[in-house]
Amino acid sequence: MGSPTKDATPHRANIRTPGQDPDSPLPPINERLAYLRPSRELLEFYRQKIAQFDGEHEELLQMLEKYRGITEDQHKLQWEIRQREGEIAELQNALSDMQVYLFQEREQSLRLYAENDRLKIRELEDRKKIQHLLALVGPDAGEITYFHREPPHKVTVTQKNPESRFEENLNLRPTKLRPAATRKESSRRAKLADGVNGESLEQYKNDNETLLLQVEALQAQMEEQTRLTKEQVESLLEDRRIKTEEAQAQQQRDQQRITALTDKLQRTQNLLYESTRDFLQLKFDTRAHEKSWMVEKDRLLRDLDSCHNRLRKSGSAGPDLGRRWQPSSSTALLLPRPPPESQQTHKEELKVMQEDLKQAHRLAEMYREQCITLETELSQIREEGDVGREIFKERSDKMAKRLQLMTQRYEALEKRRVMEVEGFKTDLKHLRQKLKEVEKQLLKVTLNIGPNQDLAILHEVRQTNTRTKKVQVVRFVEEAATLPPPQGPNSFGLLFDIDGVLVRGRTLIPAAKQCFRNLVDRNGKYKVPVVFVTNAGNCMRQTKAEHLSHLLEVEVSPDQVMLSHSPLRMFTQFHKMCVLVSGQGPVEEVAHNLGFQDVVTIDKLREAYPVLDVVDHNRRPKDGIPPNKGLRPIDAVILFGEPIRWETNLQLIIDVLLTNGNPDNAWSSMRYPHIPVLACNMDLLWMAEAKNPRFGHGMFLVCLESLYKKVTGYELKYEALIGKPSVVTYNYAELLIRQQAERLGWNTPVKTLYAIGDNPMADIYGANLYNRYLQASRRIKAQVQAKSGGGGADPLAETVDDAPKMTSAELGGASSAYGAEEDLPEGCSSILVCTGVYSRDQQELPADTTHTVTEQRIFHGHRDFRFDPSLTQPSFVVQDVKEAVELVFQQEGWPLE
């Protein structure tokens, strides 16, 4: 075997590190590392340190990225705050401009008031002139009193004595023929002079009164002008104060921001200076330590080489002596025993090597202390980073709170601006109305007073009788207009659908406001009974009436509004039961208002039994199964309208029906028939702002019926179906029409009802079904009267027997005994408008019923209603509700205004 020393020496001489300077006194790094013999524990320690440092480096990079994102978000929030502040300033400027416009309008109103006062004074002067002229001229015979407009504006002219006419005749004679009349004339002239003096005094008094009126008018104008100027000054001062406060607040915010940024910049500069200084110092120390380590390592390697050479020279065993320097006992036994001189040399070398080993241990301890120091500095740097993160988080929270405060202020200002704009619009509207009234008065005054005022006034006085007759005729016409409408066979009532006829969603159809001008008089009172019949049921009647009053600009009372659930007031047998109500809006309040005393909503049922509603995973119980809250067993189910969460309502209603009102029990399909179910609003579709119809409560009923039949195999039974097109709805509407007619003072019952709607399957079907009900009632009534009269076989019996029988669902809970009522209308006509579900562009009704039977294949009515195509044929088809009202007035012979 070759000597490892001989093999290692040339290997060390041949290795050269890339980039190593050949003139460097130090050996290459690879050569020095080749002779370094570290322990396994030290290598493992440094591997762990390197992995730890790599992990910390990655964490620092992630934290820097996170801080960068947070800084960008903060910058965006600050930018949004600046934009909101700019918008606030613009809104304040717009508010100031609106105030300026309001003051301008008020100044214009003051000018108009002043002009009105001048015209009144001028009118007073003209009246005085009229009186003066009448006193000079005198009226004709029989013309004593005339009415200018209406009492007490009247003028009384005294008649002339017959002697005055005799004197006028004398004045027409020649002078020679009237010698005795000269003395009378002289005396009369003296009296006339005295009268003139009295009239001059009276004229002075009148002039004084005129001047007093002018002074009062000017004083009122001055006071109004002073008040307006004072309000303008106050508003300007208020604007100035607001702008000053905003400027001060902005200046204070800018000053605070500048101070904070200056402090932050100073701290950043100091931190950068200290970090740079520490980094350079650490770098310098590291290089110095590295140089000292290299020199020490190089010295140790040279000492090791010299020891190898000495061992190689002093030994006689050849290549085996190269292994003696290793601290191995087995190797020492294999070597031959050296002479005493070599032993002494070996001892000295061992001492030297032990000293070198101690020195190496001291160096290792020093390096270990340096590592500990560096670790301490690293922990300090981490702590500083944590503190910086906490400071940044605190500042971010402050900025978020500030942003939230600014957002609240912006929302408050926005609400204030909307309210003030609404108030300004209302004020402008009132001012425009007053302006129009003043313009009308000015126009009337201008038309009454022409250029030749004196002659016109005299001409008006001459035609007093004619004007009096005209005034009497006009007054008679006005009194006739205020009288109640004609009573008798032409009495009728109107039933208006709302959605698709008057409104679409929340938007008013333009023709609706125009048609109601024909239905009310000048005092805003209805000329004919009007009831609004809708299948909506998600609100109270008072709320619906207020909404209609606002849209139509006419007064609509709650007694004129009939919702789909209104007939439930007559179902008193259910009022004391525990009922489950389904729908949206204030359903519990609606149920109590209808007379139901014990009401359970879907939300209450879901809260009492939390494990029943599990479709939405977010609403499932999180922490175990909560206990159920005991509720009274449910006796009936009332469906007001389509709910918001269909899946919840369908699930819980099925649970109630299959458990006989106890949802906590197990299902049982044997409990049939189920508890009573009352459904309102059977509309499959309804019309909102969208171009196409939307799903209605009828679609929800279809889902409920399908689920119940799918689960149990039985049909879902309804105790009552309320709302159009059921007969009970129109019976209740006719009762409201009758009450409206009594309030209008009609003594005779309403003979004809006109139902105006947009849905052929609900409005038209229901009106025609009610018309059939009325006809059958009349036939039954005639038959009963004939039998009670003692007659024989009634010829109407066959007609009644041949009449189509109505199902209980079509009657909707109404009395099936036709003719039980005494004052039912004679008929109900249906009018279809094209502004809702039905449109002439999408579908056209056939002319005859046979064509309808073959063409109309889709029935949108309820399951329990028979499909009779003739009932979908309206009596009239018009474009909108305005044409419908005009058609009704034309049919009844009523004049249109």
Secondary structure, DSSP 8 states (H G I E B T S, - for coil): ---HHHHHHHHHHH---TT--TT-SS--HHHHHHT----HHHHHHHHHHHHHHHHHHHHHHHHHHHHHHHHHHHHHHHHHHHHHHHHHHHHHHHHHHHHHHHHHHHHHHHHHHHHHHHHHHHHHHHHHHHHHHHHHH---TT--EEESSSTT-EEE-----HHHHHHHHHHHS-STT-SHHHHHHHHHHHHHHHHHHHHHHHHHHHHHHHHHHHHHHHHHHHHHHHHHHHHHHHHHHHHHHHHHHHHHHHHHHHHHHHHHHHHHHHHHHHHHHHHHHHHHHHHHHHHHHHHHHHHHHHHHHHHHHHHHHHHHHH-SSGGGGGGTTS--HHHHHHS----HHHHHHHHHHHHHHHHHHHHHHHHHHHHHHHHHHHHHHHHHHHHHHHHHHHHHHHHHHHHHHHHHHHHHHHHHHHHHHHHHHHHHHHHHHHHHHHHHHHHHHHHHHHHH--SSHHHHHHHHHHTHHHHHHHHHHHHHHHHHHHS----STT-EEEEE--BTTTEETTEE-HHHHHHTTTTB-TTS-BSS-EEEE-S--SS-HHHHHHHHHHHHSS---GGGEE-TTGGGGG-GGGTTSEEEEE-SSSHHHHHHHHT--EEEEHHHHHHHSTTS--SSGGGS-SSS-----------EEEE-S--S-HHHHHHHHHHHHHTTT-TTS---TTS-S-S-EEEE---SEE--SSSS-EE-HHHHHHHHHHHHHHHHSS----SEEESTTSHHHHHHHHHHHHHHHHHHT--S---EEEEEES-IIIIIHHHHHHHHHHHHHHHHHHHHHHHHTT-SS-THHHHHHHS----HHHHTT--SSTT--SS--SEEEEEEESSSS--TTT----SSHHHHHHH-----S-TTS---GGGG--SEEESSHHHHHHHHHHHHT----
